[in-house]
Amino acid sequence: MQVRDAQGNITGQSMFDTVKNLIDVIDPSSGMTFTATELETVRAGLKSTIDHVANIRASLGARLNALDGLTTTATDIDYLYNVRLSELQDLDYTEAISRFSRYQTQLEATQLTFKQTSQLSLFNLL
C-alpha cells in the first residue's frame, strides 16, 4: 500500500506495512535470519514513517492554531456587535427623560432670548 504526503507525493509503504516488515525481519520465531542491510532498510523505512507522522502532526497543529485564532477573533467580533447593538436598541428611560427635559428647557430659554432680542431696535431706545 502506498501513502501520499500533504503535497500528494507517494512516500512509500504505509506505517503499518513498515512495522510489519520490522517484525518479520527481527522475529526469532519465523526462523529467518536477516542481514544488516535488511535491518538497515527496515530501520530507514521506520524512521521515514516516524518523520512523516511528525510532519503531518505539525501541519495539523498549525491548522488547529489557525482555527483557534479565527474562533477567538469571531468571538471578539460577536461581543463587539452585541455591545454596539445594545447601545443602539436599549434605552435608559430615566436618563432619556432627564436629557429630554434639559433640552426642552434650553430650547425654551433660547426661544425667549431670541424673541426679546428680535424686538430690540435703535428706535426703541430713543
C-alpha positions in Angstrom: 0.0 0.0 0.0 1.4 3.4 -1.0 0.9 6.5 1.1 0.7 10.1 -0.1 2.1 13.1 1.8 0.4 16.5 2.2 1.7 17.6 -1.3 0.3 14.4 -2.9 3.7 12.7 -3.4 3.9 9.0 -2.9 6.0 8.3 0.2 6.2 4.6 0.0 4.5 2.0 2.1 2.2 2.6 5.0 3.3 2.9 8.6 1.6 -0.5 9.3 3.5 -2.2 6.5 6.8 -0.8 7.8 6.1 -2.0 11.3 5.1 -5.5 9.9 8.3 -5.6 7.9 10.3 -4.8 11.0 8.5 -7.6 13.0 9.1 -10.0 10.1 12.8 -9.2 10.0 13.6 -9.4 13.7 11.0 -12.1 14.8 13.0 -15.1 16.0 10.0 -17.4 15.7 10.0 -17.0 12.0 13.2 -18.9 11.8 14.5 -16.4 9.2 17.8 -14.8 9.5 18.3 -11.2 8.5 21.2 -9.3 7.2 22.5 -5.9 8.3 21.3 -4.5 5.0 17.8 -5.7 5.5 17.7 -4.4 9.1 19.1 -1.0 7.9 16.4 -0.9 5.2 13.6 -1.6 7.7 15.1 1.0 10.1 15.3 3.6 7.4 11.7 2.9 6.5 10.6 3.2 10.1 12.5 6.5 10.5 10.9 7.8 7.4 7.4 6.8 8.7 8.0 8.5 12.0 9.2 11.6 10.3 6.1 11.6 8.0 3.8 11.2 11.0 5.6 14.1 12.8 5.2 16.3 9.7 1.5 15.5 9.4 1.1 16.2 13.1 2.9 19.5 12.9 0.7 20.5 9.9 -2.4 19.6 11.8 -1.2 21.5 14.9 -0.6 24.6 12.8 -4.1 24.3 11.2 -5.7 23.9 14.7 -3.8 27.0 15.9 -5.1 29.0 13.0 -8.7 27.7 13.6 -8.4 28.7 17.3 -7.3 32.1 16.3 -10.2 32.5 13.9 -12.6 31.3 16.7 -11.2 33.8 19.1 -11.5 36.6 16.6 -15.1 35.6 15.7 -16.0 35.6 19.4 -14.5 39.0 20.0 -16.3 40.5 16.9 -19.6 38.9 18.1 -19.1 40.5 21.5 -18.4 43.9 19.9 -21.5 43.6 17.7 -23.7 42.7 20.7 -22.4 45.7 22.7 -23.0 48.1 19.7 -26.5 46.6 19.1 -27.3 47.0 22.8 -26.2 50.6 22.7 -28.5 51.2 19.7 -31.5 49.3 21.0 -31.5 49.6 24.7 -32.8 52.8 26.3 -32.3 54.0 29.9 -35.7 55.8 30.3 -34.7 57.8 33.4 -31.6 59.2 31.7 -33.6 59.8 28.4 -36.4 61.7 30.2 -33.8 63.8 32.1 -32.0 64.6 29.0 -35.2 65.5 27.1 -36.3 67.8 30.0 -32.9 69.6 29.9 -33.0 70.0 26.1 -36.6 71.3 26.4 -35.6 73.9 29.0 -32.7 75.0 26.9 -34.9 75.3 23.8 -37.5 77.4 25.7 -34.8 79.7 27.0 -33.3 80.1 23.6 -36.7 80.9 22.1 -37.4 83.5 24.7 -34.0 85.1 24.3 -34.5 85.3 20.5 -37.9 86.8 20.9 -36.6 89.5 23.2 -33.5 90.3 21.1 -35.5 90.4 17.8 -37.8 93.1 19.2 -34.9 95.4 20.0 -34.1 98.2 17.7 -32.5 101.5 17.8 -35.9 103.2 17.7 -37.0 101.5 20.9 -34.1 103.1 22.7 -34.9 106.7 21.5 
